[in-house]
């Protein structure tokens, strides 16, 4: 769902909100809101279960082959156990990383809503919403913050009509 994070400069200068290279004139912003992005956990858990079964079956097959061709080689059997255990731990770490909930900063202008950035820290995204709305009401407001942006699938939707999907890598 999400790819490598990048650091994004978010700033308000001269009545313009900059999110990285994207510029939003503050007077054109109709709404700013945080949005919760919860991953679909069911399919992820099912894939994890299938991967664990695959590692265990692969380990059993390796033990059988070692038993048939290298009689009583306990060092090879121990190595197979360690490899299977490491693969299960790696799969578990990947699952935990995928199950994280992310929060999006959604900016809506006269057109469609746009997910400006995605971050696992809900407080940071909420604080950005407040800072942006304060800047809309305060013509002298200028500020800057660097944010780790987890760029992923961006779904553009207006009302009930799906406008399409763009995958950024």
VORORO-214176 format. One line per 2 residues: number of its first residue (from 0); their letters; for each residue z, x, y of N, C-alpha, C, CB. Coordinates in steps of 0.2 Angstrom, whole numbers. Each point is the difference from the previous one (the first is absolute). Glycine has a CB too. Example, Ala and Ser with C-alpha at 12.3 -4.5 7.8 and 13.67 -1.06 7.14 Angstrom:
! VORORO-214176
0	as	39:66:-28:0:-4:6:0:4:6:6:-9:-6  -10:7:11:1:4:6:3:-4:5:-10:6:-3 .
END
This chain:
! VORORO-214176
0	xx	0:4:-6:0:-4:6:0:4:6:6:-9:-6  -2:15:6:0:4:6:-1:7:-1:8:-8:4 .
2	xx	-11:11:0:-3:7:-1:5:5:4:-12:-4:-1  10:10:2:3:5:3:2:-2:7:-5:9:-7 .
4	xx	11:-8:9:2:-2:7:-2:6:5:10:-6:-5  -11:3:11:-2:5:5:4:-2:6:-12:1:-4 .
6	xx	13:4:8:4:-1:6:-4:-3:6:8:10:-3  -6:-15:6:-4:-4:5:4:0:6:-6:-7:-9 .
8	xx	3:8:15:3:0:6:-1:-7:3:-3:12:2  9:-15:-1:0:-7:3:3:1:7:1:-6:-11 .
10	xx	-5:4:16:2:1:7:-3:-6:5:1:13:-2  3:-14:7:-2:-4:5:-1:4:7:6:-10:-5 .
12	xx	-12:11:7:-2:3:6:-4:-4:4:1:12:-6  0:-13:13:-4:-3:5:-2:-7:-3:-4:11:4 .
14	xx	9:-15:-7:-1:-7:-2:-5:0:-6:2:-4:12  -2:9:-16:-4:0:-6:4:3:-6:-11:2:7 .
16	xx	11:-6:-12:3:2:-6:-5:4:-4:8:-11:0  -6:17:-2:-4:4:-5:4:0:-6:-5:7:10 .
18	xx	2:-8:-16:2:1:-6:-5:5:-4:6:-12:0  -4:18:0:-5:5:-2:-6:0:5:3:-1:-12 .
20	xx	-9:0:10:-6:0:4:-2:-7:2:-4:10:-5  8:-15:3:-2:-7:2:4:-2:7:-2:-3:-13 .
22	xx	-2:0:17:3:-2:7:0:-8:0:-4:11:6  10:-13:-3:1:-7:1:3:-1:7:2:-2:-13 .
24	xx	-6:-1:17:2:-1:7:6:-5:-1:-11:2:6  17:-1:-3:6:-4:0:-2:-7:2:7:10:1 .
26	xx	-11:-11:4:-1:-7:2:-5:-4:-5:1:4:12  -4:-1:-17:-4:-3:-5:4:-2:-6:-10:6:4 .
28	xx	16:-3:-5:4:-2:-6:3:-7:1:3:13:-2  -5:-17:-3:3:-7:-1:7:0:-4:-12:-4:1 .
30	xx	12:8:-6:6:0:-4:1:7:-3:-1:-13:-2  7:15:1:2:6:-4:6:-2:-5:-3:8:10 .
32	xx	2:-7:-16:5:-2:-5:0:5:-6:-2:-12:3  8:13:-6:1:3:-6:-2:-4:-6:9:7:5 .
34	xx	-11:-4:-10:-2:-4:-6:2:4:-6:-10:-5:6  13:2:-11:2:3:-6:-5:0:-5:11:-4:3 .
36	xx	-13:10:-6:-5:1:-5:4:1:-7:-9:4:9  10:-9:-13:3:0:-6:-5:1:-6:10:-7:4 .
38	xx	-10:13:-8:-5:1:-5:1:-6:-5:0:13:2  -5:-14:-6:0:-4:-5:3:3:-6:-11:-6:4 .
40	xx	17:5:-5:4:4:-5:-1:-2:-7:9:1:8  -11:-7:-10:-2:-2:-7:-5:5:-3:3:-12:3 .
42	xx	-9:12:0:-5:4:-3:2:8:0:-9:-8:4  12:10:1:3:7:0:4:1:-6:-1:1:12 .
44	xx	6:-5:-14:5:1:-5:-4:-1:-7:9:-5:7  -14:1:-7:-4:-1:-6:-4:7:-2:-1:-13:2 .
46	xx	-2:16:3:-4:6:0:5:6:-2:-8:-4:8  14:4:-5:5:5:-2:2:-1:-7:4:0:12 .
48	xx	-3:-6:-15:2:-1:-7:-5:2:-4:7:-10:3  -14:9:-2:-5:2:-4:-1:8:0:-6:-11:3 .
50	xx	8:14:3:-1:7:0:6:3:-4:-5:-1:12  11:-1:-12:5:2:-4:-1:0:-7:8:-3:9 .
52	xx	-11:-3:-11:-2:-1:-7:-5:5:-2:3:-12:1  -8:13:3:-5:5:-1:3:7:-1:-8:-7:7 .
54	xx	13:9:-3:3:7:-1:4:0:-6:0:1:12  3:-6:-14:4:0:-6:-4:0:-6:9:-6:5 .
56	xx	-15:3:-5:-4:0:-6:-4:6:0:-2:-12:1  0:15:5:-3:7:0:5:5:-3:-7:-3:10 .
58	xx	14:3:-9:5:4:-2:1:-1:-8:5:0:11  -5:-6:-13:0:-1:-7:-6:3:-4:7:-11:2 .
60	xx	-13:10:1:-6:3:-3:1:7:-1:-7:-10:5  9:13:1:1:8:0:5:2:-5:-3:0:12 .
62	xx	8:-4:-13:5:2:-5:-3:-1:-7:10:-4:7  -14:-1:-8:-3:-1:-7:-4:6:-2:0:-12:2 .
64	xx	-5:14:3:-4:5:0:3:7:-2:-8:-6:8  14:7:-4:4:6:-1:3:0:-7:2:1:13 .
66	xx	0:-7:-15:3:0:-7:-5:1:-5:8:-8:4  -14:6:-3:-5:1:-5:-3:7:-1:-3:-12:2 .
68	xx	3:16:4:-4:6:0:5:6:1:-10:-6:4  16:5:-1:5:5:2:6:-2:-3:-6:4:10 .
70	xx	7:-3:-16:6:-3:-4:7:3:3:-7:-1:-10  11:-4:12:7:3:3:0:4:6:3:-1:-12 .
72	xx	-8:0:16:0:4:7:4:-4:5:-12:5:-3  18:-4:3:5:-3:4:-1:2:8:8:0:-9 .
74	xx	-11:6:10:-1:1:7:-6:-4:3:4:12:-2  -9:-13:-2:-6:-4:2:3:-8:1:-9:8:-6 .
76	xx	13:-10:1:2:-7:1:5:0:6:0:-2:-12  4:7:14:4:-1:6:-5:1:6:9:5:-6 .
78	xx	-14:-2:6:-5:1:5:-3:-7:2:-2:12:-3  0:-15:-3:-3:-7:1:5:-5:3:-7:2:-10 .
80	xx	13:-2:8:5:-4:3:1:1:7:6:0:-11  -6:7:13:1:1:7:-6:-2:4:7:10:-3 .
82	xx	-13:-9:1:-6:-2:3:0:-8:1:-6:10:-5  8:-14:0:0:-7:0:5:-2:5:-4:-1:-12 .
84	xx	10:4:12:5:-2:5:-2:2:7:9:2:-9  -12:3:10:-3:2:7:-5:-5:2:2:12:-2 .
86	xx	-6:-14:-2:-6:-5:2:4:-7:1:-9:6:-7  14:-8:4:3:-6:1:4:1:7:1:-3:-12 .
88	xx	2:8:13:3:1:7:-5:0:6:9:7:-6  -14:-4:5:-5:0:5:-3:-7:1:-3:12:-3 .
90	xx	2:-16:-2:-2:-7:0:5:-4:4:-7:1:-11  13:0:9:6:-3:4:0:1:7:6:0:-11 .
92	xx	-7:6:13:0:2:7:-6:-3:4:6:11:-3  -11:-11:0:-6:-3:3:1:-8:0:-8:9:-5 .
94	xx	11:-12:1:2:-7:0:4:-1:6:-1:-2:-12  7:6:12:4:-1:6:-3:0:7:9:5:-8 .
96	xx	-13:0:8:-4:1:7:-4:-6:1:0:12:-2  -4:-15:-3:-4:-6:1:4:-6:2:-8:5:-8 .
98	xx	14:-6:6:4:-6:0:3:0:7:2:0:-12  -3:5:17:3:0:6:-3:-6:4:3:13:0 .
100	xx	2:-16:4:-3:-5:5:-2:4:7:8:-9:-6  -13:7:9:-2:3:6:0:-5:5:-7:8:-6 .
102	xx	6:-6:12:0:-4:6:-5:1:5:12:-1:-1  -16:-4:3:-6:2:4:1:-3:7:-7:-1:-10 .
104	xx	5:5:15:-1:-2:7:-6:-3:1:7:9:4  -7:-16:-3:-6:-4:1:-1:-2:7:2:-5:-11 .
106	xx	-8:7:14:-1:-1:7:-6:-5:0:4:11:4  -3:-17:0:-5:-5:0:-3:0:8:6:-7:-10 .
108	xx	-12:7:10:-3:0:7:-4:-7:0:-1:12:2  -4:-13:2:-3:-6:0:-4:-1:-6:-1:1:12 .
110	xx	-1:4:-15:-3:0:-7:5:-1:-6:-9:7:5  7:-3:-10:4:-1:-6:6:5:0:-10:-4:-6 .
112	xx	15:2:2:6:5:0:-2:7:-4:8:-10:0  -5:15:2:-1:7:-2:6:3:-2:-10:1:7 .
114	xx	10:2:-13:6:4:-3:-1:7:3:2:-7:-10  2:8:15:0:6:4:3:6:-4:0:-6:11 .
116	xx	5:5:-14:3:5:-4:5:-3:-5:-1:8:9  2:-4:-15:5:-2:-5:5:5:-1:-10:-6:-6 .
118	xx	16:4:5:6:5:-1:5:-3:-4:-3:5:11  7:-1:-15:5:-3:-5:6:-2:4:-5:7:-9 .
120	xx	6:-5:16:6:-1:3:-1:-6:5:2:12:0  1:-18:-2:0:-6:3:3:0:7:0:-6:-11 .
122	xx	5:10:12:3:1:7:-5:3:5:12:1:-6  -15:4:3:-5:4:5:-6:-5:2:3:11:-6 .
124	xx	-5:-15:1:-6:-5:2:3:-5:5:-6:2:-11  12:-5:9:3:-5:5:1:3:7:6:-5:-10 .
126	xx	-4:12:10:2:3:7:-7:1:3:10:6:-5  -15:-5:2:-7:1:3:-2:-7:3:-3:9:-8 .
128	xx	4:-14:4:-2:-7:3:4:-1:6:-2:-4:-12  8:5:12:4:-1:6:-2:4:6:10:-3:-7 .
130	xx	-12:10:6:-2:4:5:-7:-2:3:7:9:-6  -11:-11:2:-7:-3:2:1:-6:4:-5:5:-10 .
132	xx	9:-10:8:1:-6:3:3:1:7:1:-6:-11  4:11:11:3:2:7:-5:3:4:11:2:-6 .
134	xx	-16:2:4:-5:3:4:-5:-5:2:2:11:-6  -3:-16:3:-4:-5:2:3:-3:7:-4:-3:-12 .
136	xx	10:2:12:4:-3:6:1:5:5:5:-9:-7  -5:15:6:2:5:4:-6:5:2:12:0:-4 .
138	xx	-15:-1:10:-6:4:1:2:8:1:-5:-10:6  11:12:-5:1:7:1:2:3:-7:4:-2:12 .
140	xx	-4:-2:-17:2:3:-7:-5:5:-2:6:-11:-3  -3:17:1:-4:5:-4:5:3:-5:-8:2:10 .
142	xx	5:-1:-16:4:3:-5:-4:3:-5:9:-8:2  -7:12:-7:-4:3:-5:5:1:-6:-8:6:8 .
144	xx	5:-7:-14:4:1:-6:-5:2:-6:9:-8:4  -7:13:-8:-4:2:-6:3:-4:-6:-3:11:5 .
146	xx	-2:-14:-8:2:-4:-6:-4:2:-6:3:-10:8  1:10:-14:-4:1:-6:-3:-6:-2:8:9:-4 .
148	xx	-15:-9:3:-4:-6:-1:-2:0:-7:-4:-1:12  5:-3:-16:-2:-1:-7:-6:-4:0:12:2:-5 .
150	xx	-18:1:5:-6:-4:1:-2:-2:-7:-4:6:10  2:-13:-10:-2:-2:-7:-6:-6:1:11:3:-5 .
152	xx	-11:-7:1:-5:-6:0:2:-4:6:-2:0:-12  -3:-1:17:1:-4:5:-4:-7:-1:2:10:8 .
154	xx	2:-15:-8:-3:-7:-1:0:-3:7:4:-1:-12  -10:-1:14:-1:-3:6:-1:-8:-1:-6:10:5 .
156	xx	11:-14:-3:0:-7:-1:1:-4:6:4:2:-11  -8:-7:13:2:-4:6:0:-7:-3:-6:8:8 .
158	xx	12:-11:-7:2:-7:-3:-1:1:-7:-4:-6:10  0:1:-13:-1:-1:-7:-6:4:-2:6:-11:0 .
160	xx	-10:14:4:-6:3:-1:1:8:-1:-6:-10:6  4:12:-12:1:7:-1:-6:4:3:6:-2:-11 .
162	xx	-5:7:15:-5:3:4:-3:6:-4:5:-4:11  -2:6:-16:-2:6:-4:6:5:-1:-12:-2:4 .
164	xx	10:7:-8:5:5:-2:-4:7:2:6:-7:-9  -2:11:12:-2:7:1:5:5:-3:-6:-3:11 .
166	xx	3:7:-16:5:5:-3:-1:7:4:-1:-6:-12  7:8:14:0:7:4:3:5:-5:0:-5:11 .
168	x	-3:11:-11:2:5:-5:2:6:5:-6:-4:-10 .
END
